[in-house]
């Protein structure tokens, strides 16, 4: 039983990272209509901003997370101002937005590699410190991930359900023209979504790097699982990907316990195919 609980907790930690990554992506995908393949680079940028604050400036990891969120939100707002908003005003099609996001990903990736290189890096966190919580053991990195990711997930969930911004986002997802007719400022909403999605990406990038080596290639590879969570949860649903991320994280942890760890990604995409076949409405 203790072994199962340990796997479950490990899966929940991984799932929480997938969940916050996926919900940020679906903000842009489901609400702004941007299939943003540069989102993995948002995660990477946020992770390195946290590295600058934590290692270079010597800030605690909690303050580094706030700094990373603010810096990445500014990046998201800048890109909305100079790129995404002008393209939407010109009524750019899905293919044009898709190709643009690929080009943006390559630009951001090259800039990140030029500044920080491809070598692995670590935050100023004791990776060998472990805490026994009953029958479950958690590393300091896992505890930091839980402490950062849990408030982010709760905030996103409450904001979507209770706040005026969340209601405007859900209304725009359902029917943008009608939402605009009822007073939703589409331009302002675009800036808020872009900033919020980028800030959420920073949280996800930091949490991912806390539990793995901070290396660009590793974060880029993570995006395949994130897209699976978005599709499982529903493109237009900000809540669905939260659930899908937890499902994927737990299922992958259990898979690694009973078989070769290299089979874990197969589980994510097998779940995606099964849900698309038997429940086209997704998990939302």
Secondary structure, 3 states (H helix, E strand, C coil): CHHHHHHHHHHHHHHHHHHHHHHHHHHHHHHHCCCCCCHHHHHHHHHHHHHHHHHHCCCCHHHHHHHHHHHHHHHHHHHHHHHHHHHHHCCCCHHHHHHHHHHHHHHHHHHHHHHHCCCCECCCCCCCCEEEECCEEEEHHHHHHHHHHHHHHHHHHHHHHHCHHHHHHHHHHHCHHHHHHCCCCHHHHHHHHHHHHHHHHHHHHHHHHHHCCECHHHHHHHHHHHHHHHHHHCCCCCCHHHHHHHHHHHHHHHHHHHCCHHHHHHHHHHHHHHHHHHCCCCCC
